[in-house]
Amino acid sequence: MTVGKDIHAVLLAAGRSERMGRNNKLLLNVDGTPLVRKSAINILNSNVTSMTVVTGFDENKIVNALSGLNVNFVKNINFREGLSSSLKAGLANITPTPPAVIICLADMPKIQPEHINQLIENFDPFKGWEICIPTNNGKRGNPVLIGSRFFPYIFETSGDFGAKQVMKQHSDKIVEVEIGTSDIHFDIDTQDEYENFTTRSI
């Protein structure tokens, strides 16, 4: 862990993955393991202090897919209300409140520990760098690190936008971290995207 930085991760894994059809994308096999587990392991191998996984849809199956990993679970009973409800559930579950959290999406298997570590390294409230966003050629991606000072604003949000509105309102506190890879833009939403990714991974 980076000295002096107590950064936690919130992994959002509550969605219904409606664009995938009948399958829950987070339970699909990627490199011999469920997608949600692959994403979680990559995060746990970074310098985060701990990770809270927010469940909702297919809660029991998601928990089983992550069995044996050192994570905390919180169920979002309001997961149908969108991404912001899951983010709020995750933040409310972390005690004591950490200096910052990294908001991670469970359908992004290409996110590597070093990507997360670069965000952690750039977090510096004393310089006003309180929201760290990864970029590739100037295009922003995920995950996003956000300082605890903005948690109250997140609790006021609603819908499927996560912390986007908060970041827009506090753009002067954002530091863009050039990651140098399009992996920060890649997620799996559809059957075609899944098949393309797994075919290339073989």
FENHU-V680306 format. One record per pair of residues at least 12 apart in sequence whose ideal C-beta (glycine too) atoms are under 6 Angstrom apart, sorted by the first residue. I is the first residue (numbers start at 1). J is the second residue. Records with the same first field share a line. If there is no record, write none. Layout:
# FENHU-V680306
I: J ; J
This chain:
# FENHU-V680306
1: 47
2: 47 ; 120
5: 120
6: 49 ; 98 ; 99
7: 48 ; 100 ; 120
8: 49 ; 50 ; 94 ; 98 ; 101
9: 43 ; 48 ; 51 ; 102 ; 104
10: 52 ; 90 ; 101 ; 103
11: 40 ; 51 ; 53 ; 104 ; 106
12: 54 ; 86 ; 105
13: 26 ; 36 ; 53 ; 55 ; 62 ; 106
14: 54 ; 55 ; 56 ; 76 ; 79 ; 86
16: 57
19: 189 ; 190
24: 58
25: 107 ; 188
26: 106
27: 61
28: 194
30: 109
31: 201
34: 65
35: 109
36: 62 ; 65 ; 106
37: 65 ; 66
38: 109
39: 106 ; 109
40: 66 ; 69
42: 111 ; 112
43: 104
45: 113
46: 113 ; 116 ; 117
47: 117 ; 120
51: 71
52: 72 ; 74 ; 90 ; 93 ; 94
53: 71 ; 73
54: 74 ; 76 ; 86 ; 89 ; 90
55: 73 ; 75
56: 76 ; 79
57: 79
59: 75
74: 89 ; 93
76: 89
82: 159 ; 160
83: 160 ; 162
84: 157 ; 158 ; 159 ; 161 ; 162
87: 162
88: 155
91: 151
97: 148
99: 148
100: 123 ; 145 ; 147
102: 116 ; 143 ; 145
103: 143 ; 144
104: 143
105: 142
107: 187 ; 188
108: 187
110: 183 ; 186
115: 179
118: 177
119: 132 ; 145 ; 177
122: 175 ; 177
123: 145
128: 173
129: 175
130: 147 ; 173
131: 146 ; 167 ; 173 ; 174
132: 145 ; 175 ; 177
133: 174 ; 176
134: 177 ; 179 ; 184
135: 176 ; 178
136: 179 ; 181 ; 182 ; 184
141: 184 ; 185
146: 163
150: 166
153: 166
154: 166
